[in-house]
Amino acid sequence: MDDVILPGNTIGVFGGGQLGRMIAIAAKRMGYRAVVLDPTPDCPAGQVADDEITAPYTDVTAAKELARRCAVVTAEFENVPADTLEAIEPIVPVRPSSRVLRIAQNRIAEKTFLAEHGFPVPKFRTVRSREELLCAVSEIGCPAVLKTATGGYDGKGQVRIEHPDEAERAWERLGKVDCVLEEFVLLEREVSVIVARNLRGEEAVYPVAENTHSRHILDTSVMLARIAPELARQAQELARAIAEALSVVGLLCVEMFVAQDGRLLVNELAPRPHNSGHQTFDAAVTSQFEQLVRAICNLPLGSTELYRPAAIANLLGDLWEGGEPNWAKALELPEVKLHLYGKAEPRPGRKMGHLTATAETPDDALRKVLEARRRLKAKEAS
């Protein structure tokens, strides 16, 4: 096969967090070497990679060093500066491309791309000035959500507006930066679909995940989503079509709303592995991380079949507030698996790890991870 990057080559990863860590683990299992670029020494990915380059993401010289050492480069999160990636594309393949990241890291570009290609999104308007803000509120109505065009994640960079009189104050809170105003959607649930796509355009679509959030941070995710089969099929086809329209090489996670009025709406795009796909590490024939390696190296894609339904529960730094969590108590449940990310400092809201469980049904898998997480707070009898 032409353009295949074989094991033994080196994969470069922009970003040294937990996603980069699991990418590196998958790459090394398959016989690749891995080099990570991250601003923090001894980052989670650097702990398992063959080498790490410590530099800001804006350091083009360091990025070019990474490029010269690698056969292909990928990014573990979409907010890596697209200019940096564009600067190294003449040296090494960057997958997904800087073009894809430019779209995904800017809500105005993302929503516009989706709408122009006929994909269903919540009603939105661009806000770059006070006049556009007032016009947007008039057209969208209230309640609505004002979101910064760049830099927002885990609920950061957004304000809900209940009444038109609140609009200017909300924009001031966000720093009067470029924003989008979206209709407020009454949700039945939130789901996501991960699609892999290689250079030849071959695609592999994962089962739909059903997600719950706490404080705007993913709390649990269940795969298979507890939705009607026809809706699941529509969600998978929608994600596949978006990946094709973007010409993604790598992974794309499409986060979607299932509205109470029956609409299936695209919320956000993440051209990388995704928290809602962590179940695949333990429960799928091919994990999302191995699939990324296959896709960016232009290898045949693996099966996305689940061995059994699975669920994850995120572990945030809040769990450490009373001392070290009781790992042994949680792991008394034999079907529960623990993943910790190697982060030195637990902070409230910081993703430190996750628990995974499989079971005969999605509900049973979810009950297991929630029980395991509850046990983490249990104190041993003295």
C-alpha positions as CSV (number, residue, x, y, z in Angstrom):
1,M,0.0,0.0,0.0
2,D,1.3,3.4,-0.9
3,D,1.9,6.1,1.7
4,V,1.8,3.6,4.6
5,I,3.9,4.6,7.6
6,L,5.1,1.2,9.0
7,P,5.8,0.3,12.6
8,G,9.3,1.3,13.6
9,N,8.7,4.9,12.5
10,T,8.2,7.7,15.0
11,I,4.8,9.4,15.6
12,G,4.9,13.0,17.0
13,V,2.1,14.2,19.3
14,F,1.3,17.8,20.0
15,G,0.1,17.9,23.6
16,G,1.2,15.8,26.6
17,G,-2.0,15.3,28.5
18,Q,-4.0,12.1,29.0
19,L,-5.0,11.8,25.4
20,G,-1.4,12.1,24.2
21,R,-0.5,9.5,26.9
22,M,-3.0,6.9,25.6
23,I,-2.0,7.7,22.0
24,A,1.6,7.0,22.9
25,I,0.7,3.7,24.7
26,A,-1.2,2.5,21.6
27,A,1.6,3.5,19.3
28,K,4.2,1.7,21.3
29,R,2.1,-1.4,21.5
30,M,2.1,-1.4,17.7
31,G,5.9,-1.0,17.4
32,Y,6.1,2.7,16.8
33,R,8.2,5.2,18.7
34,A,6.6,8.4,20.1
35,V,7.8,11.9,20.7
36,V,5.7,14.4,22.5
37,L,5.8,18.2,22.5
38,D,4.3,19.9,25.6
39,P,5.1,23.0,27.7
40,T,5.3,21.0,30.9
41,P,8.3,18.7,31.7
42,D,7.4,15.1,32.7
43,C,3.9,15.5,31.3
44,P,1.5,12.5,31.3
45,A,2.3,11.6,27.7
46,G,6.0,12.3,28.2
47,Q,6.1,9.7,31.0
48,V,5.4,6.9,28.4
49,A,6.8,8.3,25.2
50,D,10.3,7.7,23.9
51,D,11.1,11.4,24.3
52,E,9.5,14.7,25.0
53,I,10.3,18.2,23.8
54,T,9.5,20.8,26.4
55,A,8.3,24.0,24.6
56,P,5.3,26.2,24.2
57,Y,2.9,25.2,21.4
58,T,3.7,28.6,19.7
59,D,7.4,27.7,19.4
60,V,7.8,27.0,15.7
61,T,11.5,26.1,16.0
62,A,10.6,23.4,18.5
63,A,7.7,22.2,16.3
64,K,10.1,21.9,13.4
65,E,12.4,19.8,15.5
66,L,9.5,17.5,16.3
67,A,8.6,17.4,12.6
68,R,12.1,16.4,11.5
69,R,12.2,13.5,14.0
70,C,8.8,12.1,13.0
71,A,7.1,10.4,10.1
72,V,3.7,11.8,11.0
73,V,2.4,14.3,13.5
74,T,-1.0,14.5,15.3
75,A,-2.5,16.7,18.0
76,E,-4.2,15.5,21.2
77,F,-6.4,18.5,21.4
78,E,-7.9,21.0,18.9
79,N,-6.6,24.2,20.4
80,V,-3.0,23.7,19.4
81,P,-2.2,26.8,17.3
82,A,-3.1,26.0,13.7
83,D,-0.3,28.4,12.6
84,T,2.3,26.2,14.3
85,L,0.9,23.1,12.6
86,E,0.7,24.8,9.2
87,A,4.4,25.8,9.6
88,I,5.5,22.2,9.8
89,E,3.2,20.7,7.1
90,P,5.9,21.2,4.4
91,I,8.2,19.0,6.5
92,V,5.9,16.2,7.8
93,P,2.3,15.0,7.3
94,V,0.0,16.5,10.0
95,R,-3.1,14.5,10.5
96,P,-5.8,15.8,10.9
97,S,-4.6,18.8,9.0
98,S,-4.2,22.4,10.2
99,R,-7.2,23.2,8.1
100,V,-9.4,20.8,10.1
101,L,-8.1,22.2,13.4
102,R,-8.7,25.8,12.3
103,I,-12.4,25.0,11.7
104,A,-12.8,23.0,14.9
105,Q,-11.1,25.5,17.2
106,N,-13.2,28.4,16.2
107,R,-16.9,28.2,16.9
108,I,-17.8,30.7,14.2
109,A,-15.8,28.8,11.5
110,E,-17.2,25.5,12.9
111,K,-20.9,26.5,12.9
112,T,-20.6,28.2,9.6
113,F,-19.0,25.1,8.0
114,L,-21.6,22.8,9.3
115,A,-24.5,25.1,8.3
116,E,-23.2,25.7,4.8
117,H,-22.8,22.0,4.3
118,G,-26.4,21.3,5.4
119,F,-25.7,19.7,8.7
120,P,-28.2,20.3,11.5
121,V,-27.0,22.8,14.2
122,P,-28.8,24.9,16.8
123,K,-29.8,28.3,15.4
124,F,-26.9,30.7,15.8
125,R,-25.6,34.1,14.9
126,T,-22.1,35.6,14.8
127,V,-21.3,38.3,17.4
128,R,-18.3,40.6,16.8
129,S,-19.8,43.9,17.9
130,R,-22.5,45.3,20.2
131,E,-24.7,45.9,17.2
132,E,-24.4,42.2,16.1
133,L,-25.1,41.1,19.6
134,L,-28.3,43.0,19.9
135,C,-29.4,41.9,16.4
136,A,-28.5,38.3,17.3
137,V,-30.6,38.4,20.5
138,S,-33.5,39.8,18.6
139,E,-33.4,37.0,16.0
140,I,-32.5,34.0,18.2
141,G,-34.6,35.1,21.2
142,C,-34.1,34.0,24.9
143,P,-33.1,31.9,26.6
144,A,-29.9,31.7,24.6
145,V,-26.2,30.8,25.1
146,L,-23.4,33.2,24.3
147,K,-20.1,31.3,23.6
148,T,-16.7,32.6,22.8
149,A,-15.5,31.8,19.3
150,T,-12.2,30.4,20.6
151,G,-10.7,28.9,23.8
152,G,-13.8,27.4,25.4
153,Y,-14.0,23.9,26.7
154,D,-15.6,22.0,29.6
155,G,-18.2,24.8,29.9
156,K,-15.6,27.7,30.0
157,G,-16.2,30.7,27.8
158,Q,-20.0,30.6,27.8
159,V,-22.9,32.4,29.5
160,R,-26.6,31.7,29.4
161,I,-28.8,34.7,28.7
162,E,-32.3,34.5,30.1
163,H,-33.5,38.0,29.1
164,P,-32.4,40.4,26.3
165,D,-31.4,43.0,29.0
166,E,-28.6,40.5,30.1
167,A,-26.9,40.3,26.7
168,E,-24.5,43.2,27.0
169,R,-23.4,42.2,30.5
170,A,-22.9,38.6,29.3
171,W,-20.7,39.8,26.5
172,E,-18.7,42.0,28.9
173,R,-18.1,39.0,31.1
174,L,-16.6,37.1,28.2
175,G,-14.3,40.1,27.4
176,K,-16.2,41.5,24.4
177,V,-14.4,38.9,22.2
178,D,-15.8,37.3,19.0
179,C,-18.7,35.0,20.0
180,V,-21.6,33.0,18.7
181,L,-25.1,33.3,20.2
182,E,-27.0,30.0,20.0
183,E,-30.5,29.1,20.8
184,F,-31.0,27.3,24.1
185,V,-31.9,23.7,23.3
186,L,-34.1,21.7,25.7
187,L,-32.3,18.4,25.8
188,E,-33.5,14.8,26.1
189,R,-29.8,13.7,26.2
190,E,-26.3,14.3,24.8
191,V,-24.6,11.8,22.6
192,S,-21.4,11.6,20.6
193,V,-20.0,9.5,17.7
194,I,-16.3,8.9,16.9
195,V,-15.3,8.3,13.3
196,A,-11.9,7.1,12.0
197,R,-10.8,7.9,8.5
198,N,-7.5,7.1,6.8
199,L,-5.7,8.6,3.8
200,R,-7.5,6.4,1.4
201,G,-10.9,7.5,2.7
202,E,-11.7,4.2,4.4
203,E,-13.9,4.8,7.5
204,A,-14.8,3.1,10.7
205,V,-17.6,4.4,12.9
206,Y,-17.9,3.6,16.6
207,P,-21.2,2.9,18.4
208,V,-23.0,6.0,19.8
209,A,-22.0,7.1,23.3
210,E,-24.4,8.6,25.7
211,N,-22.9,11.3,27.9
212,T,-23.8,13.1,31.1
213,H,-22.1,16.2,32.4
214,S,-21.5,17.8,35.9
215,R,-20.4,21.4,36.1
216,H,-20.1,21.2,32.2
217,I,-17.4,18.5,32.5
218,L,-18.1,15.0,31.2
219,D,-19.0,12.9,34.2
220,T,-20.1,9.5,32.7
221,S,-20.4,8.0,29.3
222,V,-22.2,4.8,28.3
223,M,-21.7,2.9,25.1
224,L,-24.1,1.8,23.6
225,A,-26.2,4.9,24.0
226,R,-29.7,4.1,25.3
227,I,-31.5,5.5,22.3
228,A,-33.7,4.0,19.5
229,P,-31.7,2.1,16.9
230,E,-32.9,4.3,14.1
231,L,-31.7,7.5,15.9
232,A,-28.3,5.8,16.6
233,R,-28.0,5.0,12.9
234,Q,-28.8,8.6,12.0
235,A,-26.1,9.9,14.5
236,Q,-23.5,7.6,13.1
237,E,-24.3,8.6,9.5
238,L,-24.2,12.2,10.4
239,A,-20.8,11.9,12.0
240,R,-19.5,9.9,9.0
241,A,-20.7,12.6,6.6
242,I,-19.1,15.4,8.5
243,A,-15.7,13.5,8.6
244,E,-16.0,13.1,4.9
245,A,-16.9,16.7,4.3
246,L,-13.9,17.8,6.3
247,S,-11.6,15.2,4.6
248,V,-10.4,14.2,8.1
249,V,-7.4,11.8,8.3
250,G,-7.4,10.6,11.8
251,L,-10.3,10.7,14.3
252,L,-13.3,13.0,14.5
253,C,-15.7,13.1,17.5
254,V,-19.0,14.7,16.8
255,E,-20.8,15.8,19.9
256,M,-24.6,16.0,19.4
257,F,-27.8,17.1,21.2
258,V,-30.9,15.0,21.1
259,A,-33.5,17.7,21.6
260,Q,-36.8,17.1,23.4
261,D,-38.6,18.0,20.2
262,G,-36.8,15.1,18.4
263,R,-34.1,17.1,16.6
264,L,-30.6,15.7,16.3
265,L,-28.2,18.7,16.4
266,V,-24.5,18.9,16.1
267,N,-22.9,20.7,19.1
268,E,-19.2,20.5,18.7
269,L,-16.4,18.8,16.7
270,A,-13.3,17.4,18.2
271,P,-10.7,16.1,15.6
272,R,-8.9,13.8,18.1
273,P,-9.6,11.0,20.6
274,H,-12.4,12.0,22.9
275,N,-13.3,11.4,26.6
276,S,-16.5,9.7,25.6
277,G,-14.5,7.1,23.7
278,H,-12.4,5.9,26.6
279,Q,-14.6,2.8,26.9
280,T,-13.0,1.5,23.7
281,F,-9.6,1.1,25.4
282,D,-11.1,-1.9,27.4
283,A,-14.3,-2.8,25.6
284,A,-13.8,-2.6,21.8
285,V,-11.9,-4.8,19.4
286,T,-9.9,-1.6,18.4
287,S,-9.5,1.2,20.8
288,Q,-9.9,4.8,19.6
289,F,-6.2,5.3,20.3
290,E,-5.1,2.3,18.2
291,Q,-7.5,3.4,15.5
292,L,-6.0,6.9,15.4
293,V,-2.5,5.3,14.9
294,R,-3.9,3.1,12.1
295,A,-5.6,6.1,10.4
296,I,-2.7,8.6,10.5
297,C,-0.3,5.9,9.3
298,N,-2.7,4.9,6.5
299,L,-3.1,1.3,7.7
300,P,-6.3,-0.6,7.4
301,L,-8.8,0.4,10.1
302,G,-9.8,-2.0,12.9
303,S,-13.1,-3.3,14.0
304,T,-15.2,-0.9,16.2
305,E,-17.2,-3.7,17.6
306,L,-17.7,-3.8,21.4
307,Y,-17.1,-7.0,23.3
308,R,-19.8,-5.9,25.7
309,P,-21.6,-2.7,26.6
310,A,-19.3,-0.4,28.7
311,A,-19.3,2.8,30.8
312,I,-16.8,5.2,32.2
313,A,-16.9,7.6,35.1
314,N,-14.4,10.4,35.2
315,L,-12.2,11.0,38.3
316,L,-11.7,14.6,39.0
317,G,-9.2,16.2,41.4
318,D,-12.0,16.8,43.9
319,L,-11.7,13.1,44.9
320,W,-8.4,13.8,46.6
321,E,-9.8,16.5,48.9
322,G,-10.1,14.0,51.7
323,G,-6.8,12.3,51.0
324,E,-5.7,9.5,48.7
325,P,-8.8,7.8,47.1
326,N,-9.3,4.2,48.3
327,W,-8.2,2.4,45.1
328,A,-8.3,-1.1,46.6
329,K,-11.9,-0.7,47.7
330,A,-13.0,0.3,44.2
331,L,-11.0,-2.5,42.6
332,E,-12.7,-5.1,44.7
333,L,-15.3,-5.0,41.8
334,P,-13.5,-7.4,39.4
335,E,-14.9,-6.0,36.2
336,V,-13.8,-2.4,37.0
337,K,-10.6,-1.1,35.4
338,L,-8.6,1.9,36.7
339,H,-6.9,4.4,34.4
340,L,-4.8,7.2,36.0
341,Y,-3.1,9.8,33.9
342,G,0.1,10.5,35.8
343,K,-0.8,14.1,36.8
344,A,1.2,15.2,39.8
345,E,-1.3,17.7,41.3
346,P,-5.0,17.0,41.8
347,R,-7.1,20.1,41.5
348,P,-10.9,20.5,41.7
349,G,-12.3,20.0,38.2
350,R,-9.1,18.5,36.8
351,K,-9.4,15.2,35.0
352,M,-7.1,12.8,36.9
353,G,-8.3,9.5,35.5
354,H,-11.3,7.4,34.8
355,L,-12.9,4.1,35.7
356,T,-14.3,1.6,33.1
357,A,-16.6,-1.3,33.5
358,T,-18.3,-3.7,31.1
359,A,-21.5,-5.6,31.6
360,E,-24.4,-7.3,29.9
361,T,-26.3,-4.0,29.6
362,P,-25.3,-0.3,29.5
363,D,-27.3,0.3,32.7
364,D,-25.4,-2.4,34.5
365,A,-22.1,-1.1,33.3
366,L,-23.0,2.4,34.5
367,R,-24.0,1.1,37.9
368,K,-20.7,-0.6,38.3
369,V,-18.5,2.4,37.6
370,L,-20.7,4.6,39.8
371,E,-20.4,2.1,42.6
372,A,-16.6,1.9,42.1
373,R,-16.3,5.7,42.2
374,R,-18.4,5.8,45.4
375,R,-16.1,3.3,47.0
376,L,-13.1,5.5,46.3
377,K,-14.3,7.9,49.0
378,A,-14.6,5.0,51.6
379,K,-12.2,5.1,54.5
380,E,-10.5,2.0,55.8
381,A,-11.5,1.1,59.3
382,S,-8.7,2.0,61.7
